[in-house]
């Protein structure tokens, strides 16, 4: 999924405030605030396979959060010899492993140590976030998840990426 496709898809499935009226007071504002993707003025050209970088550079995702995943501001993108740091999985930095293009979770105490492998590439990572948001919405309104582990593993690209998914579906 490209950055533009991701933004369109997330906006299409995001409920409006009235659809969340059965939730506790204040829930809708917080929930919708975390799903907000703002438009930026101008457009920075990126490579077609750099979906995450495109998303961060061309949309305001500074407050956007799906479950435990979030992004940095474009000014906070950081690059080293091995990684491009672009977001967070809870307290752990997320990065693009430059050698393979994989999305990885980095140890917060050792920025050269990979804690887990998240997705095979940037497009798969956005596909995964979208599927997780679909699960969030389906459990919010019907208490059943739309996608199972097998489907999420297929989205990420390989069973190598399954371990980090285990706690997301419990």
N, C-alpha and C positions, 0 to 999 in steps of 0.2 A: 504494500500500500504506500503510495506517495504521501508527502505531507499534505498536499491539497485534498487528496481523497480522504485522509484521516480526519482533517478538520471538518469536511463536509459530512462524513459519516457520524462523527461525534455530535455535531450540531443537530443532525437529523434524529438521533435517538435520545437526545437530552430532553427530559420531560420539562413541562412548564411548571410554574409555581403552583397552579391550581391542581395539577395532577398529584402533588405531594401534600395536599391539604390535610390528609388523614394522619400525617406524621406530627410529632411533637413540635410545639412552637419554636421557630428559629431553625428547624432542620432544613427546610427548603432553601433558605438563604445560604446556609453553609454548604450544603450539597451542591447547589447550582454554582456557587462561587468557585468551588474546586473544579468544576467542569468548564469554566469559562475559558475560551480561547479568543483572545483579542486579535484584531488585525493591526499590522504595523504599516506605517506609511513607507512607500517605496518597496522595492523587491530586490533582494540579493540573489543573484544567479548561483546555483549550486549544481553539482553533478547529480544526475538522475538517480544514482544509487545511494545518495546521501540524504535519505528521507528525514532522519532525525535532525541533522544539521540544518536542512532546509526548514523544518518545522520551527526550530529555535530561532533561526535568523529572520524568518519572514512572518512569524506569528508571535503574539505575546502569550507564552505558556508558563509565565513565571508563577502563577497561582494554580495552574492546572495539576490535578492529582487524581490518579486512578488507584484506588486501594493504597498501596504503599509506594507507588512509583510517582516521581515528579521530575521536573526539568529545571535546569538552571536558566538564568537570564542569558541572552546572547553575549553580553559583556563578560559573563563568567565562564564561558567555554574555555577550557584549559587543555593544552596539548603538551605531551611529553614525547620522548622518543618512541614509546610503545603504545600510548593511549591518547584518546581524545575524551576528556571527561565532560559529560553532558547532563547528568542528572543524579537522582538518588533512589535507592531502594531502602526505605526507612533511613537509617543513619549511614548506610554504606554507599559510597560513590558508585555510579554507573559510568561505564566508559566503552568506547569502541576500541577493540583490540586492532591496531592498525595493520598488523601482519595478516590477519584473516578477515577482518571486517565484522567479527562477532561482537555481540553485546555481552559485556561481562560485568560482574559485581566485584568491586575492589575492597580489600580490607581497609577500614578507616584508619588503622594504626600503621599500615605498611602499604603505601601506594604503588608498590610493584607486585603485590601478592593478589592473585585472582582467587576470590572466595567461591564464586560459582559462575557458570555459563548460562546466560539468559536467553539468547536467540542467535540464530545463524547470521543475521544481518540486520541492518536498520529497518528495512521494509517489514521483515518478519516481526521485529520488535513492535512496530506500530500496529500490525495485525493482531499481535498478542494483547496489547493494551485495549484495542477495540473489543476483542472477544471477552476480556475480563470485565469491561464496562457493560457489555451485554449481559454477562452473568450477574453483575451487581444489580442491574435493573430488573432482571427476571426474579432474583431473590427478594428484591424490594417489594415487588408487586404480587408475586405468586409463591414465594418461598421455595422455588425449584430453580436449579441452575440450568441455563440454556446449553452450555457446553460441558462435556466431561473431560477428564484428564487426557484421554487419547486424542481428542480433537485439539486441545491446547498444545500437546506435544507435536502434533502434525504442523500446527501453525509455526512453532518455534523452529522447526526444521529437522529435529532429530531427538532421539531419546536421551542424548547427552544433556539436553536442557531440561529434563524432567525433574531432577531433584529440587530445584528452586520453586517449582509449581506446587509441590505437595502441600505446603502450608497455605497456599492461596485458595485452595478449594475446600479447606476444612471448615 
